[in-house]
Structure formats: C-alpha cells, structure tokens
Amino acid sequence: MKTIYIAITVALNVAACFGQYNDPNISKPTSGYGADGTHTIAIDSLPNPAYSGKYIYIYHPSDISTKVPTIFYNHAFGGSNPVGVAGMLDFVAKKGYAIVFVPYQTVGVTISNRYDNLLNGFRLAARNYTTVIDTTRVGFLGYSFGGGAAFGNSYQCFKQNNWGQNGRFVYAFAQWYSFNITQTELQSFPTDTKLLIEICNDDAINDHRMAIDIFNNINISVSEKDFILIKSDTISGYAYNTDHGMPNTSGAFNALDYYAYYRLLDALCDYTFNGSSTGKNVALGNGSSAQITMPGGLKNLVQSDNPTVLFPESKYLYPCSDPTNLRSGYCPALTDIEDKSYSEDELRIYPNPASSSLTIEIPSDDTTEELNIFNVFGQLLLTDKIKNRSLINIDLTFLPRGLYFISAGERKTKMIKGTD
C-alpha cells in the first residue's frame, strides 16, 4: 500500500487548477449541508488487480484516527481517472467520511467484468483499510453507468458481507441501465436502506425511465426514499444546464453542484450515519422546503414519490426499451402527457458522415448558448459556446471513427465520423 498526502500530491489534484467555483450569481454554501468541511485529506492507494497499471484510491480525513463511515463510488463509463471527480472526492473527505474510487476498463471487457471490477475493488479496499473504513456504515454513490451499477453492487455487499448494519444508503445520479440485480433481488433489498435518485431534466443520454423503474420496484418504503428532478435555468445570462454534463465535477463548479448534489449527499450521510432528523428533512424531505428550495432564484428541485414520464424515448441516446437493458420489461409506460415543449427538430449538420471537420447550423432565433458532443457511451467530449452564432465549424480530427451524438438545447442529431 502507498499513502499520498494531499499536501504533496500533484497528479491527483490537477482538477484543483481548473475545477474552481465559478458562479457569477450565487455563492457556494458557507455553513450547513453543502458547505465545505474542515478536515484535512489523505489519499491512500493500492494496485487494482483487475486493471493493470491502475490504482484503487481511498480518500479519507487524515486528522481522524478512528474508522469512519465510507462511500463506495461507482464512476461513469470512461471516468477511470479520479481527477475527473476530484471535487466530489475532496468534498466527502473534508466532511469527515472516507470514499473509495475503483477504476474499471472502458473497452475490451463485458459489463459484468466492469461490475466485478468495482465490487472486488470495494471489498479489497475494505479488507486492506480496516482502520479507516467502517463497513457497518456505508453508502453507494453512482453516476450514469455507475448509477445503474450502484444497485447490484450494493445489494451484494449488503447481503453477502452484511455491510451497513448501522446505516446504509444508495444515491444514484442520472443512471444508466442496471445489471446484476434481478426483480426478486430488488424486492428483497434491505428495507433499512435510504435511497435518493436524482435525474437532470435536460439529460439527452440516459432515459429517465431507467431511474423511475428502479425507484418504483425497489423494496424501500416511501418514507426512506425520494426521487428528485433538477431543472435548468438562466440567471443574468448565465446558464445553469442540467444535461448529462451536470454535475460539473471536472470543470467550473456552480450552484447546481453544491446545492443540488453536494448538499443532498451531505445531508443523506448525516441522516444515514448519525440519525439526524435535520439531515432527513433535507435529503429525504418528501418535498420539504429545506429539501427543494434552491438559492438565488434558481428553479427549485422537484420531488416525487410517484415519478412520471416527462419525455418521449426519442429524446435519449439510451432509451429504456433498448434490448441492452435487461430490465426493459419494467420500463414505465409512455403516456400522452409526455413533454410538449420538447422539440423533435434536429440540428442541421454537414457533411454527415464527416471526416476532419463538421459544420452545424443554428437557427437565427435560437437562444441556445452551448453545443455538446457525446460518444455512444454518454461521455461528454466537447462543449462549445454558440451564443449568437448561426454557423459553427467543429474540428473532428481528435475523434476516432464512430457514431456521435450532438445536442444544442432541445435540438439534437447523430453524426458519423469516418476516415480522413
């Protein structure tokens, strides 16, 4: 094992150079849930036996000598470098908790291999850091691919290892399909688990029905689970985007990160691990003002115990009914009240297929400020500011051949990158 302390670490804190809070309208919290903690951080690591050359990282407060409640983080597809989520990892450790980051492969392995890599890495960290990790108080946090993985992995640790007997939660954000967990297992999920599921209104990658399915079918009472929708907003010309790039964990942080993500995570930890009623009112407040109220005029969070389908499947790169989704039979039904404001208009791009460059046309009356390019795995590859621009030329030489997804506000299209 090797220990890397925050004061001398360079590689793992590159994000600190470009991941600063950069909100022109709203200051980040200075007290209470969501405010930065005061603990100093140690970063321990050990080789990942399932991923040659990669390490499993354990962020934890170096000024606490006893074992602490621990979060096991299931990262997004392709997000195998902890620098990409350094803001969140630092936040957790500064609040007095440990968090384990296990990288898994993007290519050359199956989905089950990735799940096993995560699960075995979590268990290995727990065995090697018994003086740091308190497995009686645990949380499983996941984003996108990792959000779907959080359920199967947590179930195995809860049932097989008896983790979390003194407090456990699952927090899934913008989740992808969930594998390695059956309907029977969902129905036998430990009932004392706290559950928070969060989706972004303008996510065009992962169908919201994946999250709704798990929320509706998991065996956790309504009093111990909440479903949260985050909405985009614009204040004084600054866009708070709730697409698949939110939270902005490796870019410039804004109020959405701290008030719609860190604040709820902080409160969920306090409720789960310490029994705080105040924490419950914020994290699982069933629509309480303390839970949903956002600062500075931002649109409030939307809480539901019975989430409904808002958008048609055609909005998403990964629809719930796709054969890849082993739970496609549990997708909530589409209804006639699906989003009426969502436009099916596609972006006009040419050439398509493209080789070294691409031209994108934006209607003159469009007020969209940002264009995004994703790969087929939902990874954000490029963001371009497009306000007051009708023609955008994109250099594609950095992209390998393949299929890509382009979005600008409510408009979207697919693009094929060919050879030069």
C-alpha positions as CSV (number, residue, x, y, z in Angstrom):
1,M,0.0,0.0,0.0
2,K,1.1,3.5,-0.6
3,T,-0.1,6.7,1.0
4,I,-0.3,10.0,-0.9
5,Y,-1.0,13.1,1.2
6,I,-3.0,16.0,-0.2
7,A,-0.2,18.5,0.6
8,I,2.3,16.8,-1.8
9,T,0.0,15.2,-4.3
10,V,0.2,16.8,-7.8
11,A,-1.3,14.3,-10.2
12,L,-4.5,13.7,-8.3
13,N,-5.2,17.4,-7.7
14,V,-4.8,18.7,-11.2
15,A,-8.6,19.3,-11.0
16,A,-7.9,21.9,-8.4
17,C,-6.3,24.0,-11.1
18,F,-9.4,24.1,-13.3
19,G,-12.3,22.9,-11.0
20,Q,-12.8,26.1,-9.1
21,Y,-16.1,27.5,-8.1
22,N,-17.1,29.9,-10.9
23,D,-20.7,31.0,-10.4
24,P,-21.3,34.7,-11.1
25,N,-24.6,34.9,-9.3
26,I,-24.7,32.6,-6.3
27,S,-22.0,31.9,-3.7
28,K,-21.4,28.4,-2.5
29,P,-22.7,27.4,1.0
30,T,-20.6,28.7,3.9
31,S,-22.4,26.7,6.6
32,G,-24.7,23.7,7.0
33,Y,-25.2,21.0,4.4
34,G,-23.2,21.5,1.2
35,A,-20.6,23.7,2.8
36,D,-17.0,22.5,2.5
37,G,-15.8,20.6,5.6
38,T,-12.7,21.4,7.6
39,H,-10.9,18.0,7.8
40,T,-7.5,17.5,6.1
41,I,-7.4,14.9,3.4
42,A,-5.2,11.8,3.0
43,I,-5.2,9.8,-0.2
44,D,-4.2,6.1,0.1
45,S,-3.9,3.8,-2.8
46,L,-3.3,0.1,-3.7
47,P,-2.9,-1.6,-7.1
48,N,-6.1,-2.6,-8.8
49,P,-5.6,-6.3,-9.6
50,A,-8.3,-6.2,-12.2
51,Y,-6.9,-3.3,-14.1
52,S,-3.2,-3.4,-14.8
53,G,-1.4,-0.1,-14.0
54,K,-4.4,1.4,-12.3
55,Y,-4.9,2.1,-8.6
56,I,-7.7,1.9,-6.2
57,Y,-7.9,5.2,-4.2
58,I,-9.2,5.8,-0.7
59,Y,-9.8,9.5,0.2
60,H,-10.3,10.0,3.9
61,P,-9.8,12.6,6.7
62,S,-6.2,12.3,7.9
63,D,-7.0,14.1,11.2
64,I,-9.4,11.3,12.3
65,S,-7.7,8.3,13.9
66,T,-10.7,6.1,14.1
67,K,-12.6,4.3,11.3
68,V,-15.2,6.5,9.5
69,P,-18.4,5.9,7.5
70,T,-17.4,5.1,3.9
71,I,-18.9,5.8,0.5
72,F,-18.2,3.5,-2.4
73,Y,-18.2,5.4,-5.6
74,N,-19.3,3.8,-8.9
75,H,-17.9,6.1,-11.6
76,A,-19.3,6.9,-15.0
77,F,-18.3,5.0,-18.1
78,G,-14.8,6.1,-19.2
79,G,-14.3,8.1,-16.0
80,S,-11.4,5.9,-14.7
81,N,-9.3,8.9,-13.6
82,P,-10.2,10.2,-10.1
83,V,-9.2,13.7,-11.3
84,G,-12.5,13.8,-13.1
85,V,-14.4,13.8,-9.8
86,A,-11.8,15.3,-7.6
87,G,-14.2,17.9,-6.3
88,M,-16.6,15.4,-5.0
89,L,-14.0,13.1,-3.6
90,D,-12.4,16.0,-1.8
91,F,-15.8,17.2,-0.5
92,V,-16.6,13.9,1.1
93,A,-13.2,13.5,2.8
94,K,-13.3,17.1,4.1
95,K,-16.7,16.3,5.7
96,G,-15.2,13.5,7.7
97,Y,-16.0,10.4,5.6
98,A,-14.0,8.1,3.5
99,I,-14.7,7.5,-0.2
100,V,-13.4,4.6,-2.3
101,F,-12.7,5.1,-6.0
102,V,-12.2,2.0,-8.2
103,P,-11.3,2.4,-11.9
104,Y,-12.7,-0.1,-14.4
105,Q,-11.9,-0.7,-18.1
106,T,-13.8,1.1,-20.8
107,V,-13.0,-1.3,-23.7
108,G,-12.1,-5.0,-24.0
109,V,-14.3,-6.2,-21.2
110,T,-18.0,-7.0,-20.6
111,I,-20.5,-5.1,-18.4
112,S,-20.2,-7.9,-15.9
113,N,-16.4,-7.5,-15.9
114,R,-16.8,-3.9,-15.0
115,Y,-19.3,-4.6,-12.2
116,D,-17.0,-7.3,-10.8
117,N,-14.0,-4.9,-11.0
118,L,-15.9,-2.3,-8.9
119,L,-17.3,-4.9,-6.5
120,N,-14.0,-6.7,-5.9
121,G,-12.1,-3.3,-5.6
122,F,-14.5,-2.1,-3.0
123,R,-14.1,-5.3,-1.0
124,L,-10.3,-5.2,-1.4
125,A,-10.1,-1.7,-0.1
126,A,-12.3,-2.6,2.9
127,R,-10.0,-5.6,3.7
128,N,-6.8,-3.5,3.5
129,Y,-8.0,-0.4,5.3
130,T,-9.8,-1.7,8.4
131,T,-8.6,1.2,10.5
132,V,-10.1,3.7,8.0
133,I,-13.2,2.1,6.5
134,D,-16.2,1.4,8.7
135,T,-18.2,-1.2,6.8
136,T,-21.1,-1.0,9.3
137,R,-21.9,2.5,8.0
138,V,-21.7,2.7,4.2
139,G,-23.2,4.4,1.2
140,F,-23.1,3.5,-2.5
141,L,-22.9,6.5,-4.8
142,G,-23.0,6.3,-8.6
143,Y,-23.3,8.4,-11.7
144,S,-24.5,7.3,-15.2
145,F,-23.1,3.8,-15.8
146,G,-22.1,3.8,-12.2
147,G,-25.6,4.9,-11.1
148,G,-27.0,1.8,-12.6
149,A,-24.2,-0.3,-11.1
150,A,-24.7,1.0,-7.6
151,F,-27.8,-1.2,-7.0
152,G,-26.3,-4.5,-8.0
153,N,-23.0,-3.8,-6.2
154,S,-24.6,-2.5,-3.0
155,Y,-27.0,-5.5,-2.9
156,Q,-24.1,-7.9,-2.9
157,C,-22.2,-6.1,-0.2
158,F,-25.4,-5.7,1.9
159,K,-26.5,-9.3,1.6
160,Q,-23.2,-11.2,1.3
161,N,-20.9,-9.1,3.5
162,N,-23.5,-7.6,5.9
163,W,-22.2,-4.1,5.2
164,G,-24.3,-1.2,6.5
165,Q,-25.9,-2.8,9.5
166,N,-25.5,0.5,11.3
167,G,-26.6,2.7,8.4
168,R,-26.6,2.3,4.6
169,F,-27.8,4.3,1.6
170,V,-27.8,4.3,-2.2
171,Y,-27.6,7.6,-4.2
172,A,-27.9,7.2,-7.9
173,F,-27.5,10.2,-10.3
174,A,-28.5,10.2,-14.0
175,Q,-28.3,6.4,-14.0
176,W,-27.8,4.1,-17.0
177,Y,-29.2,0.5,-17.2
178,S,-28.9,-1.6,-14.1
179,F,-27.3,-5.1,-14.4
180,N,-26.5,-7.9,-11.9
181,I,-29.7,-7.4,-10.0
182,T,-33.0,-9.2,-10.6
183,Q,-36.5,-8.2,-9.8
184,T,-36.5,-10.7,-7.0
185,E,-33.4,-9.2,-5.5
186,L,-34.9,-5.7,-5.8
187,Q,-37.9,-6.9,-4.0
188,S,-35.7,-8.3,-1.2
189,F,-33.5,-5.2,-0.9
190,P,-32.7,-4.4,2.7
191,T,-35.6,-2.3,3.9
192,D,-33.5,-0.1,6.2
193,T,-31.6,1.3,3.1
194,K,-32.0,5.0,2.4
195,L,-32.4,5.8,-1.3
196,L,-32.0,9.0,-3.2
197,I,-32.4,9.0,-7.0
198,E,-31.7,12.2,-9.0
199,I,-32.2,13.0,-12.6
200,C,-31.5,16.0,-14.8
201,N,-34.3,17.5,-16.8
202,D,-32.2,18.1,-20.0
203,D,-30.3,14.8,-19.9
204,A,-30.4,13.5,-23.5
205,I,-28.3,10.5,-22.8
206,N,-30.0,8.2,-20.3
207,D,-33.7,7.7,-20.4
208,H,-35.3,8.8,-17.1
209,R,-37.4,5.7,-17.1
210,M,-34.4,3.6,-16.0
211,A,-34.4,5.6,-12.8
212,I,-38.2,5.5,-12.4
213,D,-38.1,1.7,-12.8
214,I,-35.7,1.2,-10.0
215,F,-37.4,3.7,-7.8
216,N,-40.8,2.1,-8.2
217,N,-39.6,-1.6,-7.9
218,I,-37.0,-1.5,-5.1
219,N,-38.2,-2.7,-1.7
220,I,-37.7,0.5,0.2
221,S,-40.6,2.4,1.9
222,V,-41.6,5.8,0.5
223,S,-40.6,7.4,3.8
224,E,-37.0,6.3,3.2
225,K,-36.6,7.2,-0.5
226,D,-37.0,10.2,-2.7
227,F,-36.9,10.9,-6.4
228,I,-35.5,14.3,-7.4
229,L,-35.6,16.2,-10.7
230,I,-33.2,19.1,-11.3
231,K,-34.3,21.8,-13.8
232,S,-32.1,24.1,-16.0
233,D,-32.3,27.8,-15.5
234,T,-30.7,31.0,-16.7
235,I,-29.9,34.0,-14.4
236,S,-28.4,37.2,-15.7
237,G,-27.3,35.5,-18.9
238,Y,-25.5,32.6,-17.1
239,A,-26.9,29.2,-18.0
240,Y,-27.3,26.5,-15.3
241,N,-27.5,23.4,-17.5
242,T,-28.9,20.2,-16.3
243,D,-27.8,18.0,-19.2
244,H,-25.6,14.9,-18.9
245,G,-22.6,17.1,-18.1
246,M,-24.1,18.0,-14.7
247,P,-22.6,17.8,-12.1
248,N,-19.6,19.7,-13.4
249,T,-17.1,17.7,-11.3
250,S,-14.1,18.4,-13.5
251,G,-14.9,21.8,-14.8
252,A,-16.0,25.0,-13.2
253,F,-18.4,24.3,-10.3
254,N,-21.6,26.3,-9.9
255,A,-24.6,26.4,-7.6
256,L,-26.1,23.3,-9.1
257,D,-23.1,21.2,-7.9
258,Y,-23.3,22.4,-4.3
259,Y,-27.0,22.9,-3.7
260,A,-28.5,20.1,-5.9
261,Y,-25.8,17.5,-5.3
262,Y,-23.3,18.0,-2.5
263,R,-25.9,19.4,-0.2
264,L,-28.2,16.4,-0.6
265,L,-25.3,14.0,-0.3
266,D,-24.0,15.7,2.9
267,A,-27.5,15.6,4.5
268,L,-28.0,11.9,3.4
269,C,-24.8,11.0,5.1
270,D,-25.8,12.8,8.3
271,Y,-29.2,11.1,8.4
272,T,-27.9,7.6,7.5
273,F,-24.8,7.6,9.7
274,N,-25.9,9.8,12.6
275,G,-29.7,9.5,12.6
276,S,-30.1,13.3,12.1
277,S,-33.7,14.3,11.6
278,T,-32.5,17.6,10.1
279,G,-30.5,15.6,7.6
280,K,-33.5,13.6,6.7
281,N,-35.6,16.7,6.1
282,V,-33.0,17.9,3.6
283,A,-32.1,14.6,1.8
284,L,-35.3,12.7,2.1
285,G,-37.7,15.5,3.0
286,N,-40.6,14.4,0.8
287,G,-40.7,17.8,-0.9
288,S,-40.0,19.9,2.2
289,S,-38.9,23.4,1.7
290,A,-35.5,22.5,3.2
291,Q,-35.1,19.9,0.5
292,I,-36.2,21.5,-2.7
293,T,-35.5,25.2,-2.2
294,M,-32.7,26.5,-4.4
295,P,-30.8,29.8,-3.8
296,G,-30.7,33.0,-5.8
297,G,-33.9,32.5,-7.8
298,L,-32.8,29.1,-9.3
299,K,-35.7,26.8,-10.1
300,N,-36.5,24.6,-7.1
301,L,-35.8,20.9,-7.2
302,V,-38.9,18.8,-8.0
303,Q,-39.5,15.9,-5.6
304,S,-41.9,13.0,-6.2
305,D,-42.9,9.7,-4.6
306,N,-44.6,8.7,-7.9
307,P,-42.4,10.0,-10.7
308,T,-44.0,10.2,-14.1
309,V,-42.6,10.0,-17.6
310,L,-41.9,13.5,-19.0
311,F,-40.2,12.9,-22.3
312,P,-40.5,10.6,-25.3
313,E,-37.9,7.8,-25.8
314,S,-36.7,9.6,-28.9
315,K,-35.1,12.2,-26.8
316,Y,-32.5,9.8,-25.4
317,L,-29.4,8.1,-26.8
318,Y,-30.1,5.2,-24.4
319,P,-33.8,4.5,-24.3
320,C,-35.3,2.3,-21.6
321,S,-36.7,-0.2,-24.1
322,D,-33.4,-0.9,-25.8
323,P,-32.6,-4.6,-25.8
324,T,-29.3,-3.9,-24.0
325,N,-31.5,-3.0,-20.9
326,L,-32.2,-6.4,-19.2
327,R,-35.0,-4.6,-17.3
328,S,-36.7,-3.2,-20.4
329,G,-39.8,-5.2,-19.5
330,Y,-40.2,-3.0,-16.4
331,C,-40.0,0.4,-18.2
332,P,-42.8,2.7,-17.1
333,A,-45.4,3.2,-19.8
334,L,-45.2,6.2,-22.1
335,T,-48.2,8.5,-21.8
336,D,-50.0,11.2,-23.7
337,I,-48.7,13.8,-21.3
338,E,-45.1,13.4,-22.3
339,D,-43.2,16.7,-22.6
340,K,-45.0,19.0,-25.0
341,S,-42.2,21.6,-25.0
342,Y,-39.6,19.2,-26.3
343,S,-38.8,19.8,-29.9
344,E,-38.1,16.9,-32.3
345,D,-36.3,19.3,-34.7
346,E,-32.9,18.0,-35.5
347,L,-29.8,20.1,-35.8
348,R,-28.7,20.6,-39.4
349,I,-25.2,19.3,-39.9
350,Y,-23.0,18.6,-42.9
351,P,-21.3,16.7,-44.1
352,N,-22.6,13.5,-42.5
353,P,-20.7,11.2,-42.4
354,A,-17.9,13.7,-41.7
355,S,-14.1,13.3,-41.8
356,S,-11.9,16.1,-40.5
357,S,-14.5,18.8,-39.9
358,L,-18.2,19.5,-39.4
359,T,-20.5,22.5,-39.9
360,I,-23.5,22.9,-37.7
361,E,-26.3,25.4,-38.5
362,I,-28.2,27.1,-35.6
363,P,-31.4,28.9,-36.4
364,S,-31.1,32.7,-36.1
365,D,-33.9,32.8,-33.5
366,D,-32.3,30.1,-31.3
367,T,-31.1,31.3,-27.9
368,T,-29.2,28.2,-27.1
369,E,-25.8,29.0,-25.6
370,E,-24.0,25.7,-25.6
371,L,-23.4,22.8,-28.0
372,N,-22.2,19.4,-26.7
373,I,-20.8,16.3,-28.4
374,F,-21.1,12.9,-26.7
375,N,-19.9,9.5,-27.8
376,V,-22.1,6.4,-27.8
377,F,-21.2,5.7,-24.1
378,G,-22.5,9.1,-23.0
379,Q,-19.1,10.7,-22.4
380,L,-19.1,14.4,-23.0
381,L,-16.2,15.0,-25.5
382,L,-16.7,18.6,-26.5
383,T,-18.5,21.7,-25.3
384,D,-18.6,24.9,-27.4
385,K,-20.2,28.2,-26.6
386,I,-22.5,29.1,-29.5
387,K,-24.5,32.1,-28.4
388,N,-25.3,34.5,-31.3
389,R,-23.6,32.1,-33.7
390,S,-25.5,30.7,-36.7
391,L,-22.7,28.6,-38.2
392,I,-20.4,26.5,-36.1
393,N,-17.4,24.7,-37.5
394,I,-16.0,21.9,-35.5
395,D,-12.6,20.3,-35.9
396,L,-13.1,16.5,-35.7
397,T,-9.5,15.4,-36.1
398,F,-9.4,14.5,-32.4
399,L,-12.2,12.0,-32.7
400,P,-11.8,8.3,-33.7
401,R,-14.2,6.8,-36.2
402,G,-17.6,6.1,-34.9
403,L,-21.1,7.3,-34.0
404,Y,-21.6,10.5,-32.0
405,F,-24.5,12.4,-30.5
406,I,-24.7,16.2,-30.9
407,S,-27.1,18.4,-28.8
408,A,-27.8,22.1,-28.6
409,G,-30.6,22.9,-26.2
410,E,-33.6,20.9,-27.3
411,R,-32.2,20.1,-30.8
412,K,-30.1,17.0,-31.4
413,T,-28.8,14.8,-34.1
414,K,-26.4,11.9,-34.7
415,M,-23.2,12.2,-36.6
416,I,-20.9,9.5,-38.1
417,K,-17.2,10.2,-38.0
418,G,-15.4,8.5,-40.9
419,T,-11.8,8.4,-42.0
420,D,-9.9,11.4,-43.1
